[in-house]
Amino acid sequence: MPVSSVSDLKNLDFRLEINDKIVQQGNTSDMIFEFCEIIAYVSRFFTLKTGDLIFTGTPSGVGPLKKNDNLIAYLGDELVLDFMIK
């Protein structure tokens, strides 16, 4: 599900899997601040470039990571991150 406008971001499911187990799941409608507000605020202090990530907090399920853990993240059904912890 490609995101084509800011309004598409207001009701978008997301999830994080670690080693093929879903550890976080939520929807952007539960966010306190909208994406545009977060980006505008962070941009006051840092120059954002393509590929930069902004971590804002998460739904329950966060925990420690170990070497060789495989993290996979989805926005809707679209895979957006897939990497191993080194």
Secondary structure, 3 states (H helix, E strand, C coil): CCCCCHHHHHHCEEEEEECCEEEEEEEHHHCCCCHHHHHHHHHCCCCCCCCCCCCCCCCCCCCCCCCCCEEEEEECCEEEEEEECC
